[in-house]
Amino acid sequence: MPTGLRAKSSSVKIDFTIKIGGEAGQGLVTMGFLFSKVFARKGLNVFSNQAIQSRIRGGHNCFQIRVSDTRVLAPAASTDILIALDRESSCHLKELKANSIVIFDSTVAPLPSPEALLPLGCILDIPLARIASENGGNKIMSNIAAVAAVLGLLEYDINVLSELIRESFGDKDKAVGEVNVKVAQAGYDFVFKKVKCNKLLSLSGLNGKGKILVSGSEAVALGALAAGCQFISAYPMSPSTGIMTYLASKEDDYHVVVEQAEDEIASINMALGASFAGARSMTASSGGGFALMAEGLSLAGMVETPIVIVVAQRPGPATGLPTRTAQEDLQFVIHAGHGEFPRMVLAPATIEEAFFATARAFNIADNYRAPVIILTDQFIADSYMTVDDIGLKAVSVERNILSDEELKDIKEYKSYKITKSGVPPRALPGNPYCFVTADSDEHDETGRITEDLDLTRPEMVKKRNRKNVGLLREARPPIKYGPKDADNCLIGWGSTYGALKEVIDLLNSESRKQHEKVALFHFSDVWPLNEKHFGFLKKCKFAAVVENNFTGQFAQLIAETTGKIIKSKINKFNGLPFEAEEIVKAYRRLKKNG
């Protein structure tokens, strides 16, 4: 957790947070990306996330960048450097520490008595707009001056920022890029040479190996490409849209077809058609869009056609909070679709895991001829983190499709053959050796409609649902983090992992004197759940489930799977992700109250 900034020679680890507050249109995202990329290029670990209001223009937004010399997977509760681009940014003053720094331009966004709220910190009223205009730019470029000013405070290499600016503008807008470089240098010099307050941290001379910066949506899209995805059809719906737009930018490079459908009903049916024809296919939406896909999901179950569906959660019901985060759709995606048919649900714990989970989802879908749902959320989708390597070598492609050579030796191919595993052999339509059928009505092994209620219907139902046995074997156990002999445990799933991992470190550090150890059991495979993976509950004297919803949906699944009711719950449902400190406080309250 953040321990304050440090001088380069200090033994205290680097862990600081920059927060940019302002309105839409003031360049917060540009600034956030520049900060993230600047630090990543010198080998620092970055975790960046955004808080955006659900409106086209106006309203207060913020972009937060956490920087560390060790891997970080979640935002921090406190802010070390605040860049206030509007008056509303004063709401973040309560997040500051005694030695924090506030940067603002009083000619543009005067803050109400910041000195009273930050008595020991450093208040820097920097003429950002004037710096921009005096160096060939305009008021809009004041955000570049602000980024450079922070780098000046940190004594960071300004050349890294200059390189990024030139790369972003390219040769087409080279002249504009050079103006921005000049503005950046002026902002850097203004702070580096003139500001006398405590700069808190020096990153001078830092020169580590560069890291890759990737968002959750990009990680999903890259995982799909690594798995050989050839088709995605989707209707834009935040926070899932980034998957489709990223894949669209790679259409020519990877021969993937991206289709913006007229609605979510069309998108899932298009994806199913492409998959039936043999193309690895997916669709993506949020809860409201997935609600329209329920009939298509059921169709996938009946015709046993593999498909990968990404559901990026946001708070509901209805439109809810479309730019905020939640874990409210778990029970929905598990039970969506009429009738009974198997599906698997994966909820990646980190942005990096989102890449591998997506690639794995395609293999599971093909191997079981069943839908696989990837459950992310706005926090995962829109956040960015650094990774050392994308991990392409670890991805394998398993299609489980009969080749022409294999079809030659099959006397009679049956699209829905009854097998011990429940998975029938799969051939693609248009091959020269057999006829491949599909029907949404109940059918026999060959795919022909049947009304045989005594034999065929019961056998087909049992065959389809026998896949659950294999899917249960596919389900991976939870990640365990913390002491092996801990008798207290926290249970989480999906995107809460980063905050919970820090909670375990904090609690075990603070409880050494009390000899009370706490461990984390975190699930990324959330359906089907294997009762064997909950053996740890027998050893836990105290257990609490942590999730971003009101009703405790994962706790309900645990009770359904194991018969054990976990009464202690830590729930957050205001549209914001968990921070480690608030989980720690909630844990202590639960323990105190017995």
Stockholm file with secondary structure:
# STOCKHOLM 1.0

chainA/1-594         MPTGLRAKSSSVKIDFTIKIGGEAGQGLVTMGFLFSKVFARKGLNVFSNQAIQSRIRGGHNCFQIRVSDTRVLAPAASTDILIALDRESSCHLKELKANSIVIFDSTVAPLPSPEALLPLGCILDIPLARIASENGGNKIMSNIAAVAAVLGLLEYDINVLSELIRESFGDKDKAVGEVNVKVAQAGYDFVFKKVKCNKLLSLSGLNGKGKILVSGSEAVALGALAAGCQFISAYPMSPSTGIMTYLASKEDDYHVVVEQAEDEIASINMALGASFAGARSMTASSGGGFALMAEGLSLAGMVETPIVIVVAQRPGPATGLPTRTAQEDLQFVIHAGHGEFPRMVLAPATIEEAFFATARAFNIADNYRAPVIILTDQFIADSYMTVDDIGLKAVSVERNILSDEELKDIKEYKSYKITKSGVPPRALPGNPYCFVTADSDEHDETGRITEDLDLTRPEMVKKRNRKNVGLLREARPPIKYGPKDADNCLIGWGSTYGALKEVIDLLNSESRKQHEKVALFHFSDVWPLNEKHFGFLKKCKFAAVVENNFTGQFAQLIAETTGKIIKSKINKFNGLPFEAEEIVKAYRRLKKNG
#=GR chainA/1-594 SS CCCCCCCTTSSSCCEEEEEEEEETTSCHHHHHHHHHHHHHHTTCEEEEEEECCSSSSCSEEEEEEEEESSCCCSCCSSEEEEEECSGGGGGGGGGEEEEEEEEECTTTSCCSCHHHHCTTSEEEECCHHHHHHHTTCCGGGHHHHHHHHHHHHTTCCHHHHHHHHHHHHTTTTHHHHHHHHHHHHHHHHHHHHHCCSCCCCCCTTCCCCCCEEEEHHHHHHHHHHHTTCCEEEECCCTTSHHHHHHHHTTHHHHTCEEEECSSHHHHHHHHHHHHHTTCCEEEEECHHHHHHTHHHHHHHHHHTCCEEEEEEECCCSTTCCTTSCCCCCHHHHHHCSSSCCCCEEECCSSHHHHHHHHHHHHHHHHHHTSEEEEEEEHHHHHCEEEESCCCGGGCCCCCCCCCHHHHHTCSSCCTTCCCSSSCCCCCCTTCSSCCCCCCSSCBCTTSCBCCCTTTHHHHHHHHHHTHHHHHHHHCCCCEEESCTTCSEEEEEEGGGHHHHHHHHHHHHHHTTTTTCCEEEEEESEEESCCGGGGGGGGTCSEEEEEESSSSCHHHHHHHHHHSCCCCCEEECCSSSCCCHHHHHHHHHHHHHTC
#=GC SS_cons         CCCCCCCTTSSSCCEEEEEEEEETTSCHHHHHHHHHHHHHHTTCEEEEEEECCSSSSCSEEEEEEEEESSCCCSCCSSEEEEEECSGGGGGGGGGEEEEEEEEECTTTSCCSCHHHHCTTSEEEECCHHHHHHHTTCCGGGHHHHHHHHHHHHTTCCHHHHHHHHHHHHTTTTHHHHHHHHHHHHHHHHHHHHHCCSCCCCCCTTCCCCCCEEEEHHHHHHHHHHHTTCCEEEECCCTTSHHHHHHHHTTHHHHTCEEEECSSHHHHHHHHHHHHHTTCCEEEEECHHHHHHTHHHHHHHHHHTCCEEEEEEECCCSTTCCTTSCCCCCHHHHHHCSSSCCCCEEECCSSHHHHHHHHHHHHHHHHHHTSEEEEEEEHHHHHCEEEESCCCGGGCCCCCCCCCHHHHHTCSSCCTTCCCSSSCCCCCCTTCSSCCCCCCSSCBCTTSCBCCCTTTHHHHHHHHHHTHHHHHHHHCCCCEEESCTTCSEEEEEEGGGHHHHHHHHHHHHHHTTTTTCCEEEEEESEEESCCGGGGGGGGTCSEEEEEESSSSCHHHHHHHHHHSCCCCCEEECCSSSCCCHHHHHHHHHHHHHTC
//
